[in-house]
Amino acid sequence: MSKPSTAASKPKASRTPKASGTPKAPRKTKPESHLAMVRRARKINRELAEVYPYAHPELDFRNPFELLVATVLSAQTTDLRVNQTTPALFAAYPTPEDMAAAVPEEMEEIIRPTGFFRAKTTSLLGLSAALRDRFGGEVPGRLEDLVTLPGVGRKTANVVLGNAFGVPGITVDTHFGRLVRRWKWTTEEDPVKVEADVAAIFPKSEWTMLSHRVVFHGRRICHARKPACGACPIAPLCPSYGEGETDPEKARKLLKYEMGGYPGQRLSPPPDYPGKPAPAPGAE
């Protein structure tokens, strides 16, 4: 894994105007062409591939059904909380047929830690019944079918397709949308439009892994409120450099998960994951 760029390679902050005299107006820079943006975007992707060669879904799952359920549960909560909750859920309801027959109140108690447990229970009961009745108890491998399931939108469908079926897809969650706007790949806010803009930049074969790399970077370094700009390995390529902490030492203290020496979100991470497994329920 390549080492992050040193502070010396990062963009220099703009100079402070002298106390005397009239401050000089900022130099006008030539707007970036679309071709230049595409080249920069693809270089960012290559750099992220070196920084996060182990990027992966941060939800624990053993089959498409488990990934589908876990992704639905991940709304408005962390993957860690979902991973700590799903072992008991899948022990009680291992198949769509089992889950469709669940007593709602009993399921609600199991998934309560993930938040919005009543709405999520309704979605899980509905999608399980749909899998049982319309798809023979199997998770379909087509986006058009997945989005017909209760509680399943394009984001969830692309997660399942990319990671359970090997069908390329771009997952636009809050991290992905935030970063691609910071990098000026798009100005759109609507996830479907963001997906379309980014899909036009990269070959289809890159879509799934690109999604993992961007989300990994957003969770570990390019945070929403205080990005760790001074510890960012792609800072020279970022047009938003300086929105966060630029001091290297202070920035390093903002790093999360394995980048900061802390556990990740999976209880059972892939063999090549360099961080520590997440704590089991009650072991935090």
Sine and cosine of phi, psi and omega as CSV:
sin_phi,cos_phi,sin_psi,cos_psi,sin_omega,cos_omega
0.00,0.00,0.77,-0.63,-0.04,-1.00
-0.95,0.32,0.49,-0.87,-0.01,-1.00
-0.99,0.17,0.58,-0.82,0.05,-1.00
-0.86,0.50,0.50,-0.87,0.01,-1.00
-0.87,0.49,0.55,-0.84,0.03,-1.00
-0.97,0.24,0.22,-0.98,-0.03,-1.00
-0.87,0.49,-0.49,0.87,-0.05,-1.00
-0.90,0.43,-0.41,0.91,-0.05,-1.00
-1.00,-0.02,-0.02,1.00,-0.06,-1.00
-1.00,0.09,0.41,-0.91,0.00,-1.00
-0.85,0.53,0.64,-0.76,0.01,-1.00
-0.98,0.22,0.63,-0.78,0.04,-1.00
-0.93,0.36,0.46,-0.89,0.01,-1.00
-0.90,0.43,0.58,-0.82,-0.04,-1.00
-0.94,0.33,0.57,-0.82,0.04,-1.00
-0.98,0.20,0.75,-0.66,0.00,-1.00
-0.87,0.50,0.54,-0.84,0.02,-1.00
-0.91,0.42,0.46,-0.89,-0.05,-1.00
-0.90,0.43,-0.61,0.79,-0.03,-1.00
-0.99,-0.11,0.44,-0.90,0.04,-1.00
0.99,0.12,0.04,-1.00,-0.01,-1.00
-1.00,0.01,0.81,-0.58,0.01,-1.00
-0.85,0.53,0.64,-0.77,0.01,-1.00
-0.96,0.27,0.60,-0.80,0.06,-1.00
-0.93,0.36,0.56,-0.83,0.02,-1.00
-0.84,0.54,0.60,-0.80,0.05,-1.00
-0.92,0.40,0.72,-0.70,0.04,-1.00
-0.98,0.20,0.80,-0.60,0.03,-1.00
-0.98,-0.21,0.54,-0.84,-0.01,-1.00
-0.92,0.38,0.75,-0.66,0.01,-1.00
-0.83,0.55,0.61,-0.80,-0.01,-1.00
-0.95,0.32,0.76,-0.65,0.05,-1.00
-0.96,0.29,0.31,-0.95,0.02,-1.00
-0.88,0.47,-0.64,0.76,0.01,-1.00
-0.89,0.45,-0.66,0.75,0.02,-1.00
-0.91,0.42,-0.63,0.78,0.03,-1.00
-0.89,0.45,-0.68,0.73,0.00,-1.00
-0.89,0.46,-0.68,0.73,0.02,-1.00
-0.90,0.44,-0.67,0.74,0.03,-1.00
-0.91,0.42,-0.66,0.75,0.01,-1.00
-0.88,0.48,-0.69,0.72,-0.02,-1.00
-0.93,0.36,-0.52,0.85,0.07,-1.00
-0.94,0.35,-0.62,0.78,0.08,-1.00
-0.86,0.52,-0.70,0.71,0.01,-1.00
-0.87,0.49,-0.67,0.74,0.03,-1.00
-0.91,0.42,-0.64,0.77,0.03,-1.00
-0.91,0.42,-0.68,0.73,0.01,-1.00
-0.90,0.43,-0.55,0.84,0.03,-1.00
-0.90,0.44,-0.51,0.86,0.04,-1.00
-0.98,0.20,-0.58,0.81,-0.01,-1.00
-0.96,0.28,-0.63,0.78,-0.05,-1.00
-0.84,-0.55,0.90,0.44,0.01,-1.00
-0.92,0.40,-0.28,0.96,-0.04,-1.00
-0.98,-0.18,0.18,0.98,-0.04,-1.00
-0.80,0.60,0.65,-0.76,-0.12,-0.99
-0.35,-0.94,0.20,-0.98,0.11,-0.99
-0.90,0.44,0.68,-0.74,-0.04,-1.00
-0.99,-0.12,0.32,0.95,0.13,-0.99
-0.96,-0.27,0.71,-0.71,0.08,-1.00
-0.97,0.25,0.74,-0.67,0.05,-1.00
-0.35,-0.94,0.41,-0.91,0.01,-1.00
-0.87,-0.50,-0.20,0.98,-0.01,-1.00
-0.36,-0.93,0.18,-0.98,-0.04,-1.00
-0.84,0.54,-0.61,0.79,-0.01,-1.00
-0.89,0.45,-0.70,0.72,0.00,-1.00
-0.90,0.43,-0.63,0.78,0.02,-1.00
-0.92,0.40,-0.66,0.75,0.02,-1.00
-0.87,0.50,-0.76,0.65,-0.02,-1.00
-0.90,0.44,-0.71,0.70,-0.02,-1.00
-0.89,0.47,-0.62,0.79,-0.01,-1.00
-0.93,0.38,-0.63,0.77,0.08,-1.00
-0.88,0.47,-0.67,0.74,0.00,-1.00
-0.93,0.38,-0.38,0.92,-0.11,-0.99
-0.97,0.26,-0.15,0.99,0.03,-1.00
-0.88,0.47,0.76,-0.65,0.07,-1.00
0.87,0.49,0.49,0.87,0.11,-0.99
-0.40,-0.92,0.01,-1.00,-0.03,-1.00
-1.00,-0.04,0.41,-0.91,0.09,-1.00
-0.89,0.46,-0.54,0.84,0.03,-1.00
-0.86,0.51,-0.73,0.68,-0.02,-1.00
-0.89,0.45,-0.61,0.79,0.04,-1.00
-0.91,0.42,-0.71,0.70,-0.02,-1.00
-0.89,0.45,-0.48,0.88,0.04,-1.00
-0.98,0.18,-0.27,0.96,-0.07,-1.00
-0.99,-0.17,-0.58,0.82,-0.13,-0.99
-0.93,0.37,-0.48,0.88,0.03,-1.00
-0.82,0.57,-0.70,0.71,0.02,-1.00
-0.94,0.35,-0.59,0.81,-0.01,-1.00
-0.90,0.43,-0.72,0.70,-0.04,-1.00
-0.97,0.23,-0.38,0.93,0.12,-0.99
-0.93,0.37,-0.59,0.81,-0.01,-1.00
-0.99,0.15,-0.58,0.81,-0.08,-1.00
-0.70,-0.71,0.99,0.17,-0.09,-1.00
-0.97,0.25,-0.30,0.95,-0.06,-1.00
-0.77,-0.64,0.30,-0.95,0.08,-1.00
-0.84,0.54,-0.61,0.79,0.01,-1.00
-0.89,0.46,-0.67,0.74,0.02,-1.00
-0.90,0.43,-0.70,0.72,-0.06,-1.00
-0.93,0.36,-0.60,0.80,0.00,-1.00
-0.89,0.45,-0.45,0.89,-0.03,-1.00
-1.00,-0.08,0.12,0.99,-0.07,-1.00
-0.93,0.37,0.50,-0.87,0.14,-0.99
-0.98,0.19,0.86,-0.51,-0.10,-0.99
-0.78,0.62,-0.70,0.71,-0.05,-1.00
-0.90,0.44,-0.56,0.83,0.01,-1.00
-0.95,0.31,-0.63,0.78,0.05,-1.00
-0.92,0.39,-0.64,0.77,0.01,-1.00
-0.84,0.55,-0.65,0.76,-0.01,-1.00
-0.91,0.41,-0.60,0.80,-0.01,-1.00
-0.93,0.36,-0.69,0.72,-0.10,-0.99
-1.00,-0.08,0.10,1.00,-0.01,-1.00
-0.77,0.64,-0.65,0.76,-0.03,-1.00
-0.87,0.49,-0.32,0.95,-0.04,-1.00
-0.99,0.10,-0.11,0.99,-0.01,-1.00
0.98,0.18,0.35,-0.94,0.01,-1.00
0.74,0.67,0.64,0.77,-0.18,-0.98
-0.92,0.38,-0.46,0.89,0.02,-1.00
-0.95,0.32,-0.73,0.69,0.02,-1.00
-0.90,0.43,-0.63,0.78,0.00,-1.00
-0.93,0.36,-0.59,0.81,0.06,-1.00
-0.89,0.46,-0.68,0.73,0.04,-1.00
-0.86,0.51,-0.69,0.72,0.01,-1.00
-0.90,0.43,-0.71,0.71,-0.04,-1.00
-0.91,0.41,-0.63,0.78,0.06,-1.00
-0.90,0.43,-0.66,0.75,-0.02,-1.00
-0.93,0.37,-0.70,0.71,-0.02,-1.00
-0.94,0.34,-0.55,0.83,0.03,-1.00
-0.92,0.39,-0.66,0.75,0.04,-1.00
-0.90,0.44,-0.62,0.78,0.01,-1.00
-0.92,0.40,-0.66,0.75,0.05,-1.00
-0.89,0.46,-0.66,0.75,0.00,-1.00
-0.92,0.40,-0.72,0.70,-0.15,-0.99
-1.00,0.06,-0.53,0.85,-0.11,-0.99
-0.94,-0.34,-0.31,0.95,-0.09,-1.00
-0.78,-0.63,0.36,0.93,0.08,-1.00
0.88,0.47,0.46,0.89,0.02,-1.00
0.98,0.19,0.18,0.98,-0.01,-1.00
-0.90,-0.43,0.56,-0.83,0.07,-1.00
-0.97,0.25,0.82,-0.57,-0.01,-1.00
-0.94,0.34,0.46,-0.89,-0.03,-1.00
-0.97,-0.24,0.42,0.91,0.03,-1.00
-0.82,-0.57,0.66,-0.75,-0.01,-1.00
-0.86,0.51,-0.66,0.75,-0.03,-1.00
-0.85,0.52,-0.55,0.84,0.01,-1.00
-0.99,0.15,-0.66,0.75,-0.06,-1.00
-0.87,0.49,-0.67,0.74,-0.07,-1.00
-0.95,0.31,-0.11,0.99,0.10,-0.99
-0.99,0.11,-0.18,0.98,-0.03,-1.00
-0.98,0.18,0.61,-0.79,0.02,-1.00
-0.83,0.55,0.74,-0.67,0.05,-1.00
0.98,0.18,0.09,1.00,-0.06,-1.00
-0.92,-0.40,0.90,-0.43,0.08,-1.00
-0.95,-0.32,-0.19,-0.98,-0.05,-1.00
-0.89,0.45,-0.62,0.79,-0.02,-1.00
-0.87,0.48,-0.78,0.62,0.00,-1.00
-0.88,0.47,-0.68,0.73,0.00,-1.00
-0.87,0.49,-0.68,0.74,0.00,-1.00
-0.93,0.37,-0.56,0.83,0.08,-1.00
-0.87,0.49,-0.74,0.67,-0.03,-1.00
-0.92,0.40,-0.72,0.70,-0.03,-1.00
-0.88,0.47,-0.72,0.70,-0.07,-1.00
-0.94,0.34,-0.56,0.83,-0.15,-0.99
-0.95,-0.30,-0.26,0.96,0.05,-1.00
-0.94,-0.35,-0.37,0.93,-0.06,-1.00
-0.84,-0.55,-0.09,1.00,0.00,-1.00
0.94,0.34,0.36,0.93,0.05,-1.00
-1.00,-0.06,0.87,-0.49,-0.07,-1.00
-0.83,0.55,0.67,-0.74,0.02,-1.00
-0.36,-0.93,0.49,-0.87,0.04,-1.00
-0.97,-0.25,0.82,-0.57,-0.04,-1.00
-0.99,-0.17,0.95,-0.31,-0.04,-1.00
-0.99,-0.13,1.00,-0.01,0.13,-0.99
-0.98,-0.18,-0.16,-0.99,-0.06,-1.00
-0.90,0.44,-0.61,0.79,0.01,-1.00
-0.91,0.41,-0.74,0.67,-0.04,-1.00
-0.87,0.50,-0.75,0.66,-0.01,-1.00
-0.87,0.49,-0.68,0.74,0.00,-1.00
-0.87,0.49,-0.73,0.68,-0.08,-1.00
-0.94,0.34,-0.68,0.73,-0.05,-1.00
-0.93,0.36,-0.42,0.91,0.13,-0.99
-0.97,0.24,-0.63,0.78,0.07,-1.00
-0.89,0.46,-0.56,0.83,-0.02,-1.00
-1.00,0.07,0.03,1.00,0.04,-1.00
0.89,0.46,0.53,0.85,0.11,-0.99
-0.98,0.18,-0.40,0.92,0.00,-1.00
-0.38,-0.92,0.35,-0.94,0.13,-0.99
-0.91,-0.41,0.02,1.00,-0.08,-1.00
-0.96,0.27,0.48,-0.88,0.09,-1.00
-0.96,-0.27,-0.52,0.85,-0.01,-1.00
-0.93,0.37,0.82,-0.58,-0.06,-1.00
-0.83,0.56,-0.60,0.80,-0.01,-1.00
-0.91,0.40,-0.64,0.77,0.02,-1.00
-0.95,0.33,-0.61,0.79,0.08,-1.00
-0.87,0.49,-0.73,0.69,0.01,-1.00
-0.84,0.54,-0.69,0.72,-0.02,-1.00
-0.91,0.41,-0.67,0.74,-0.01,-1.00
-0.90,0.44,-0.70,0.71,-0.04,-1.00
-0.95,0.32,-0.60,0.80,0.02,-1.00
-0.87,0.50,-0.50,0.87,-0.02,-1.00
-0.97,0.25,-0.25,0.97,-0.05,-1.00
-1.00,0.00,-0.54,0.84,-0.15,-0.99
-0.88,-0.47,0.50,-0.87,0.11,-0.99
-0.91,0.42,0.50,-0.87,-0.07,-1.00
-0.83,0.56,-0.56,0.83,-0.04,-1.00
-0.89,0.46,-0.30,0.95,-0.04,-1.00
-1.00,-0.09,-0.21,0.98,-0.22,-0.98
-0.84,0.53,-0.75,0.66,-0.08,-1.00
-0.92,0.39,-0.75,0.66,-0.02,-1.00
-0.94,0.35,-0.56,0.83,0.10,-1.00
-0.84,0.55,-0.70,0.72,0.01,-1.00
-0.85,0.52,-0.72,0.69,0.01,-1.00
-0.89,0.46,-0.70,0.71,-0.05,-1.00
-0.90,0.44,-0.69,0.72,-0.02,-1.00
-0.91,0.42,-0.70,0.71,0.01,-1.00
-0.91,0.42,-0.67,0.75,0.06,-1.00
-0.84,0.55,-0.72,0.69,-0.04,-1.00
-0.91,0.42,-0.63,0.78,0.02,-1.00
-0.92,0.40,-0.57,0.82,0.00,-1.00
-0.98,0.18,-0.46,0.89,-0.12,-0.99
-0.98,-0.18,-0.58,0.81,-0.13,-0.99
-0.78,-0.63,-0.79,0.61,-0.12,-0.99
-1.00,-0.01,0.93,0.36,-0.10,-0.99
-0.95,0.32,0.29,-0.96,-0.07,-1.00
-0.92,0.40,-0.78,0.63,-0.13,-0.99
-1.00,0.03,-0.61,0.80,-0.06,-1.00
-0.60,-0.80,0.99,0.15,0.01,-1.00
-0.90,0.45,0.55,-0.84,-0.03,-1.00
-1.00,0.00,0.92,0.38,-0.09,-1.00
-0.85,0.53,-0.62,0.79,-0.05,-1.00
-0.94,0.33,-0.18,0.98,0.03,-1.00
-0.88,-0.48,0.27,0.96,-0.09,-1.00
-1.00,0.01,0.83,-0.56,-0.03,-1.00
-0.95,0.32,-0.25,0.97,0.02,-1.00
-0.93,-0.37,0.31,0.95,-0.02,-1.00
-0.80,0.60,-0.65,0.76,0.00,-1.00
-0.89,0.46,-0.29,0.96,-0.03,-1.00
-0.98,-0.21,0.01,1.00,-0.14,-0.99
-0.98,-0.17,0.88,-0.47,0.03,-1.00
-0.95,0.31,-0.18,0.98,0.00,-1.00
-0.97,-0.26,0.22,0.97,0.02,-1.00
-0.82,0.58,0.71,-0.71,0.00,-1.00
0.97,-0.26,-0.16,0.99,0.07,-1.00
-0.93,0.36,-0.41,0.91,-0.01,-1.00
-0.89,-0.46,-0.31,-0.95,-0.03,-1.00
-0.94,0.34,0.85,-0.52,-0.03,-1.00
-0.99,-0.15,-0.29,0.96,0.04,-1.00
-0.93,0.37,0.84,-0.54,-0.09,-1.00
-0.83,0.56,-0.69,0.72,-0.03,-1.00
-0.92,0.39,-0.70,0.71,0.01,-1.00
-0.92,0.39,-0.60,0.80,-0.01,-1.00
-0.91,0.41,-0.64,0.77,-0.01,-1.00
-0.87,0.49,-0.49,0.87,0.00,-1.00
-0.96,0.29,-0.21,0.98,0.00,-1.00
-1.00,-0.02,-0.17,0.99,-0.07,-1.00
-0.91,0.41,0.58,-0.81,-0.04,-1.00
-0.87,-0.49,0.23,-0.97,0.02,-1.00
0.80,0.60,-0.62,-0.79,-0.14,-0.99
-0.90,0.45,-0.44,0.90,0.01,-1.00
-0.92,0.40,-0.46,0.89,0.03,-1.00
-0.97,-0.25,0.13,0.99,0.01,-1.00
0.99,0.14,0.40,0.92,-0.04,-1.00
-0.92,-0.40,0.24,-0.97,0.04,-1.00
-0.90,0.44,0.40,-0.91,0.07,-1.00
-1.00,0.04,-0.35,-0.94,-0.06,-1.00
-0.98,-0.20,-0.27,0.96,-0.04,-1.00
-1.00,-0.02,0.69,-0.73,0.13,-0.99
-0.96,0.29,-0.51,0.86,0.00,-1.00
-0.81,-0.59,0.97,0.23,-0.04,-1.00
-0.95,0.30,0.29,-0.96,0.04,-1.00
-0.87,0.49,0.40,-0.92,-0.04,-1.00
-0.85,0.52,-0.52,0.86,-0.07,-1.00
-1.00,-0.02,0.08,1.00,0.01,-1.00
-0.94,0.34,0.79,-0.61,-0.11,-0.99
-1.00,0.10,-0.11,0.99,-0.03,-1.00
-1.00,-0.08,-0.18,-0.98,-0.01,-1.00
-0.99,-0.10,0.54,-0.84,0.08,-1.00
-0.89,0.45,0.46,-0.89,0.04,-1.00
-0.93,0.38,0.43,-0.91,0.03,-1.00
-0.94,0.34,0.60,-0.80,0.07,-1.00
-0.94,0.34,0.30,-0.95,0.01,-1.00
-0.79,0.61,0.75,-0.67,0.02,-1.00
0.99,0.12,-0.04,1.00,-0.04,-1.00
-0.96,-0.27,0.11,0.99,-0.02,-1.00
-0.90,0.43,0.00,0.00,0.00,0.00
